[in-house]
Amino acid sequence: MTNDSANTEVEKGWPRLESVLSRDRFKGLKGILDSLGSDREALCQGVHKANSYEELLQALGYRVTVTKQIHVADCYSRVGPAGGIKAVLPYHDIPTQSSLPTLVNFDSTVTTTPKSSAFFNQLLMLLKRQLSTQE
C-alpha cells in the first residue's frame, strides 16, 4: 500500500528540486547526488529533512568517511570493484578556486575531505533556502 500524500509531495517537490539542482551553482552537488542513485523520493525527503550534508548522505544510505586529502589521479586507477571505488568526482569550484574531490565507494561510503564536506554542506543549506523561497 502506498502513501498517497508522500507520493504527492514527491511529485510536487521533485520538479522544483530538479530545477534548482540544474543551476550552475549546484553542479557539483548534483553530480554527487546523481552518482548515489535515482531514488527521487529518498532524495526529496533527504534534502527536506537533512540539517547537514552528512545527514543527507546518511538518509540516502551512505556513510561519510573524511580524509585529509584525495589524490584524484591515483583514484582513477582504483575505479572498479577490485579497487573499491565506484565513482571519482573531481569537482573544481571556480569562484573559490577550490578543488573539492569526492569518491563514491562500492561499500556504501562517500570519501571526502574536510574542505569538500564543508563546501557541500554550505551548498546544501543554500539549496534548501532556494527551495523554501519557491514554495
C-alpha positions, 0 to 999 in steps of 0.5 A: 500500500502506498502513501498517497500524500508522500507520493504527492509531495514527491511529485510536487517537490521533485520538479522544483528540486530538479530545477534548482539542482540544474543551476550552475551553482549546484553542479557539483552537488548534483553530480554527487547526488546523481552518482548515489542513485535515482531514488527521487523520493529518498532524495526529496525527503533527504534534502527536506529533512537533512540539517547537514550534508552528512545527514543527507548522505546518511538518509540516502544510505551512505556513510561519510568517511573524511580524509585529509586529502584525495589524490584524484589521479591515483583514484582513477586507477582504483575505479572498479570493484577490485579497487573499491571505488565506484565513482571519482568526482573531481569537482573544481569550484571556480569562484573559490578556486577550490578543488573539492574531490569526492569518491563514491565507494562500492561499500556504501561510503562517500570519501571526502575531505574536510574542505569538500564536506564543508563546501557541500554542506554550505551548498546544501543549506543554500539549496534548501533556502532556494527551495523554501523561497519557491514554495 
